[in-house]
Amino acid sequence: MNGYDGGNTTGFVSPADDYLEGPVDLADVLDLRRPSRYPVRVAGNALAGRGIRSGDVLVVDAALPPKDGRVAVVMLGFS
């Protein structure tokens, strides 16, 4: 017995086919091609009060100046 491959279907073509979009490129949406912008995975729950939990991914822009209220990303233990 052969598996179904999607060909030779019956019925109508889906009207949604006219509105299908391609895959979302997060690197493009988040502008990760800029050399100062990169993703960082959070380790620890020190910022849970701000909604940032261990395992979350932040998009960091190292070109932004420090400012009150912003989260500073610090990497420790790297040489």
C-alpha positions as CSV (number, residue, x, y, z in Angstrom):
1,M,0.0,0.0,0.0
2,N,1.4,3.4,-1.0
3,G,1.1,6.5,1.3
4,Y,-0.9,9.5,0.3
5,D,1.3,12.2,-1.3
6,G,-1.2,15.0,-1.6
7,G,-1.9,14.6,-5.3
8,N,-5.1,13.7,-7.1
9,T,-7.4,15.4,-4.5
10,T,-11.1,16.0,-5.0
11,G,-13.1,19.1,-4.0
12,F,-12.4,22.8,-4.4
13,V,-9.1,24.6,-4.2
14,S,-8.8,26.5,-0.9
15,P,-9.6,30.2,-1.2
16,A,-6.9,30.8,1.4
17,D,-4.2,29.8,-1.2
18,D,-4.3,33.4,-2.6
19,Y,-3.2,34.7,0.8
20,L,-0.4,32.3,1.7
21,E,2.8,34.0,2.8
22,G,6.3,32.5,2.9
23,P,8.1,31.7,6.1
24,V,8.9,34.5,8.5
25,D,12.7,35.4,8.7
26,L,13.3,36.5,12.3
27,A,16.8,37.7,11.4
28,D,15.1,40.1,9.0
29,V,12.2,41.1,11.3
30,L,14.6,41.7,14.3
31,D,17.3,43.3,12.1
32,L,19.9,40.8,13.3
33,R,22.2,41.6,10.4
34,R,23.3,44.8,12.1
35,P,26.7,44.0,13.7
36,S,25.6,45.5,17.0
37,R,22.4,43.5,17.4
38,Y,22.4,39.9,18.5
39,P,20.3,37.3,20.5
40,V,21.2,36.3,24.0
41,R,19.7,33.5,26.1
42,V,19.0,34.4,29.7
43,A,20.4,32.3,32.5
44,G,18.7,32.8,35.9
45,N,15.6,34.5,37.2
46,A,17.0,37.7,38.6
47,L,14.8,39.8,36.2
48,A,11.6,37.7,36.7
49,G,10.0,40.8,38.1
50,R,10.4,42.5,34.7
51,G,8.9,39.5,32.9
52,I,12.3,38.1,31.9
53,R,12.9,34.5,32.9
54,S,15.6,31.9,32.6
55,G,15.7,30.5,29.1
56,D,14.1,33.6,27.4
57,V,15.9,35.0,24.4
58,L,16.6,38.8,24.4
59,V,17.6,40.8,21.4
60,V,20.5,43.0,22.5
61,D,21.7,46.1,20.7
62,A,25.2,47.0,21.9
63,A,25.1,50.3,20.0
64,L,22.3,51.8,22.3
65,P,23.6,54.1,25.0
66,P,22.8,53.2,28.7
67,K,19.6,54.7,29.9
68,D,17.6,54.6,33.2
69,G,15.0,51.8,33.0
70,R,16.7,49.8,30.4
71,V,18.0,46.3,31.1
72,A,21.8,46.0,30.8
73,V,23.1,42.6,29.5
74,V,26.3,41.6,31.2
75,M,28.4,38.5,30.3
76,L,30.3,37.1,33.2
77,G,33.1,34.5,33.2
78,F,34.3,35.0,29.6
79,S,37.9,35.7,28.8
